[in-house]
Each structure stands twice: as C-alpha cells, then as structure tokens.
Amino acid sequence: MRREETPPPAVCRNRGKMPNDPEDKQPPVNAQGEKPANEQADKPTGAPVAPAVQPPVAKPVAPPTPPKPAAPATAPGAPVGAAMPGAPAGAATLPKPPAPPKEAPPKPEPVDNPLVQRFKKRFGAGILEAWQDRKQAILVVDRAHLVEIARFTRDDEQFNFLADLTAVDWPKREKRFDVVLNLYSFPKNERLRLKVWAADGEPVPTVSHVWPTANWLEREAYDMFGIVFEGHPNLTRILLPDGWQGFPLRKDYDILTQDTAWIRENLGIESGQ
C-alpha cells in the first residue's frame, strides 16, 4: 500500500517576528548624528548637502575713536575771540590774532637832476620844492608863476600833453588844496608832475590856454572841490546840476544831507538814503 507524502507548508513571506528572531540591523550613527559616508554617496548627484555647522568666529574689535576737540564757541561771522550768544560763561575762545603791522608809504626822495636844475636856474624861488617819487620828478611851484612855468614846461622841456589835472584836499593845512598837473612828453617818453598849493577861496591861474585839455579838467576840479581857476573861459559845473550846494570831494562834505535836500527841493520826494 502506497503512503501519501504530506507537502511542506508554504513559507509566509510576511511572517511576523518570532521571539527569538534578531533585531533588524540599522546603519551605525556617529556621535554628531551624521550618517556614514557610504550612505551619503548613495544620494543622487546634485542633491543639496547640509553644510557642516561651524563654530562662530569672533570679529576683531576696532579701538575706540578719540573724541574730537570742541570747536570754539564763536558765532559765524563774529570776530575771533567773541563768544557765541547763549554760550555758558567761561566758554573757551581763541585769542584774537594781532593785526599785521602796516607798511609805511615810501618817503619821497629829494631830487636835483638836470631837469630840476634847469627849472631852478630859470625860475629861482618860483620852484618851492623838488623830490622824486617812483622815478618821477615832482615840482612844487609858486602859484603866481604857474602860467610862465607851464609855458616853459611845454615849449622848452617838450611836455606837450596834460594827461590829468586834479586836486587833493588837506582840510587841516593852511594851504588846503594841492592842484596837481600830470604831464607827459611824447618826444622824450618822460613824465613830470607839477603841484600848486592854494588856500580855500584862493584863485589859481588857469592853464587852459597852454594845454587845451585843462578846460574840462579845471571845471571838474571846480565842481568837486570848489577851486576857482582865474581866467578860465567858462568855469561852470560839469558833473553836478547848477543848483547843487557844496563840493562833494571836500573831506568835510556831508553827501547824504545834500542829496536829501536837493531831491526834496527839486523832485518833491524823499531820497530814501
């Protein structure tokens, strides 16, 4: 009699764990929690890798900047040494620097060159003084001899051009005015200055018939200084109106008072000066 064999039981693939089965093996983990290198290599190329945590680096500390010195308590535009308005008493101020010494003007040098000698030989006491300033001869001549000295200067010494005629006011001096004639010689390319002293109200002879340019120049000196040129053909004002009072280039003249009075009288308004 044939015995039937019993087939072996099918193995269940999803069988449960038995009490004596060993635990599933897990990959080892290091102390910092990082996985082994072989497991990281299994990751696909291009996958982001978490950077390793680096300890913070201490930045160098710059040394403290020293405080700037405080500016002097001085108001803008105020002179050096003046305290700022509202500044506490005793605030630091800079001392005012001393003013630089003023240079004295060059003193005129007495001159006795051939030109001066010729004038002195011809007119003697009519030449009161002679000096040189910046290489230019200056002759102070007597007022009474001005016309004949002017003719000699033009004809004999060939100073044929009167470049300017003006005046200077010295109110504290007895002979208050200097009448100044600046002359030039075209043939000799040389300059000469003649001066005449005159008191207030003392007439000075005109030289308009010697140098025609003196006509308007003497009128200007009369208009500004009140110097009367005796023998002038038309000694009237040339810059200011005929009714103007006083002479503006005198050092004791009050221009604002006269301007206000003239505008009120002639225009009927206030000048607003």
C-alpha positions in Angstrom: 0.0 0.0 0.0 1.4 3.4 -1.1 1.8 6.1 1.6 1.0 9.7 0.6 3.5 12.3 1.5 2.4 15.5 3.0 3.8 18.6 1.2 5.8 21.0 3.2 4.0 24.1 4.4 4.2 27.3 2.3 6.5 29.8 3.7 4.8 33.1 4.5 6.8 35.9 3.2 5.2 38.4 5.6 5.6 36.3 8.7 5.7 38.1 12.0 8.8 38.2 14.1 9.4 35.4 16.3 10.5 35.9 19.8 14.0 34.6 19.1 14.5 36.4 15.8 17.3 39.0 15.9 16.5 42.8 15.6 16.8 44.4 12.1 20.2 45.8 11.7 20.3 49.7 11.4 23.2 51.7 10.0 25.5 53.0 12.7 25.1 56.6 13.7 28.2 58.6 14.9 28.3 60.9 17.8 27.3 64.0 15.8 24.3 62.4 14.2 25.9 62.2 10.7 25.4 59.1 8.6 28.3 57.1 7.2 30.0 58.3 4.0 28.8 55.3 2.0 25.2 56.2 2.7 25.8 59.8 1.6 27.4 58.6 -1.6 24.1 56.7 -2.4 22.3 60.0 -2.7 21.6 61.2 -6.3 24.1 63.7 -7.8 23.1 67.3 -7.3 21.1 66.8 -4.1 21.8 69.5 -1.6 24.1 68.6 1.2 23.6 70.3 4.5 26.8 72.2 5.4 28.6 71.3 8.5 27.9 73.5 11.4 31.0 75.8 12.1 31.6 77.4 15.4 31.1 81.3 15.3 34.3 83.3 14.6 34.8 86.3 16.8 35.3 89.6 14.8 38.2 91.9 15.7 37.0 94.9 17.7 38.3 98.3 16.5 39.9 100.5 19.1 37.6 103.4 20.2 38.0 106.7 18.3 39.2 109.5 20.5 36.7 112.4 20.7 37.3 115.5 18.5 38.2 118.7 20.3 35.3 121.0 20.7 35.1 124.0 18.3 35.4 127.4 19.9 32.1 129.0 20.9 32.2 131.8 18.3 29.2 133.0 16.3 29.6 132.8 12.4 31.0 136.0 11.1 31.9 137.3 14.5 35.5 138.4 15.2 37.9 135.8 16.6 37.6 135.6 20.3 33.9 136.7 20.5 31.8 134.2 22.5 28.7 132.5 20.9 25.5 134.1 22.0 24.0 132.0 24.7 27.2 130.2 25.4 28.0 129.5 29.1 30.2 131.9 30.9 33.9 130.9 30.7 33.5 129.1 27.4 36.7 128.5 25.6 37.5 131.2 23.0 40.5 131.7 20.7 42.6 134.8 21.3 42.3 137.5 18.6 45.4 137.4 16.4 47.4 140.6 16.4 47.0 142.8 13.3 49.9 142.8 10.9 52.0 145.9 11.0 51.2 148.4 8.3 53.9 149.3 5.9 54.9 152.9 5.9 54.5 154.6 2.5 57.7 155.3 0.7 59.2 158.6 1.6 59.8 161.0 -1.3 63.5 161.5 -2.1 64.8 165.0 -2.8 66.0 165.2 -6.4 68.4 167.6 -8.1 68.7 166.1 -11.5 69.4 168.1 -14.7 65.7 168.7 -15.3 65.2 170.2 -11.9 68.4 172.3 -12.2 67.1 173.8 -15.4 63.8 174.8 -13.7 65.6 176.3 -10.8 68.0 178.2 -13.0 65.1 179.7 -14.9 62.6 180.5 -12.1 64.7 180.5 -8.9 62.4 181.0 -5.9 59.4 180.0 -8.1 60.4 176.4 -7.5 59.4 175.7 -3.9 60.3 172.1 -3.6 61.5 169.2 -5.7 61.5 165.5 -5.0 61.2 162.1 -6.7 58.6 159.5 -6.2 58.6 156.2 -8.1 61.2 157.6 -10.5 59.0 160.6 -11.4 60.1 164.2 -10.7 57.6 166.3 -8.7 58.0 170.1 -8.6 56.0 172.3 -6.2 55.8 175.7 -7.9 54.7 179.1 -6.8 51.0 179.8 -7.6 51.9 183.2 -9.0 54.4 181.7 -11.5 52.3 178.8 -12.7 51.5 180.2 -16.2 55.1 181.0 -17.2 56.3 177.7 -15.7 53.6 175.9 -17.7 54.7 177.6 -21.0 58.4 176.7 -20.3 57.4 173.1 -19.5 55.5 172.8 -22.8 57.8 174.6 -25.1 61.4 174.2 -23.8 61.0 170.8 -21.9 58.6 169.4 -24.5 55.9 168.2 -22.1 53.2 168.7 -24.6 50.4 166.6 -23.2 48.5 167.3 -20.0 47.3 163.8 -19.0 45.4 164.9 -15.9 44.6 167.9 -13.7 43.1 167.1 -10.3 43.3 168.2 -6.6 43.8 166.8 -3.1 42.1 168.2 0.0 44.1 168.7 3.2 41.5 170.4 5.5 43.8 170.9 8.5 46.5 172.5 6.4 46.7 176.3 5.9 47.2 175.8 2.1 44.3 173.4 2.0 44.5 172.2 -1.6 47.1 170.6 -3.9 46.4 171.3 -7.5 48.2 168.6 -9.4 49.2 168.6 -13.1 50.3 165.3 -14.5 52.3 165.9 -17.7 53.8 163.6 -20.4 56.4 164.2 -23.1 55.9 162.3 -26.3 59.3 163.2 -27.7 61.2 162.2 -24.6 58.8 159.5 -23.3 59.1 161.0 -19.8 56.6 162.1 -17.1 56.6 165.2 -14.8 54.3 166.3 -12.1 53.7 170.0 -11.1 51.9 170.9 -7.9 50.4 174.2 -6.7 49.4 174.9 -3.1 46.2 177.0 -2.6 44.2 178.1 0.4 40.4 177.9 0.5 39.0 180.6 -1.8 42.4 181.5 -3.2 42.3 181.5 -7.0 44.7 179.5 -9.2 45.7 180.8 -12.6 44.2 178.8 -15.5 46.4 176.9 -17.9 43.6 176.1 -20.4 45.3 178.3 -23.0 48.6 176.4 -22.5 47.1 172.8 -22.7 43.5 172.8 -24.1 42.6 169.7 -22.1 42.8 171.8 -19.0 39.4 173.4 -19.9 37.3 170.5 -18.8 39.7 169.2 -16.2 39.7 172.6 -14.4 35.9 172.6 -14.5 35.8 169.2 -12.9 38.2 170.4 -10.1 35.9 173.4 -9.6 32.8 171.2 -9.5 34.2 168.7 -7.0 36.5 170.9 -4.8 35.3 174.5 -5.3 38.8 175.6 -6.5 38.5 178.8 -8.6 40.7 178.9 -11.8 41.2 182.5 -12.6 40.9 183.4 -16.3 39.0 180.2 -17.3 36.7 180.9 -20.2 33.7 179.0 -18.8 34.1 178.0 -15.2 30.8 176.2 -14.5 29.8 172.9 -13.1 30.4 169.9 -15.4 29.2 166.9 -13.4 26.6 168.1 -11.0 23.4 170.3 -11.5 23.8 174.0 -11.4 21.8 174.3 -8.2 23.9 171.8 -6.3 25.2 173.1 -3.0 28.7 172.4 -1.8 31.6 170.4 -3.3 31.5 166.6 -2.8 35.2 165.8 -2.8 36.0 168.0 0.1 36.6 165.8 3.1 34.2 167.8 5.4 31.3 167.4 2.9 28.1 165.6 4.0 26.9 164.0 0.8 23.8 162.4 2.3 22.5 165.6 3.8 23.0 167.5 0.5 21.5 164.6 -1.6 18.4 164.5 0.6 17.9 168.3 0.5 18.4 168.5 -3.3 16.0 165.6 -4.1 13.3 167.1 -1.8 13.7 170.6 -3.3 13.9 169.6 -7.0 11.9 166.4 -7.2 9.5 166.7 -4.3 10.2 163.3 -2.9 12.4 161.8 -0.2 15.7 160.2 -1.3 15.3 157.1 0.9 19.0 157.2 1.8 
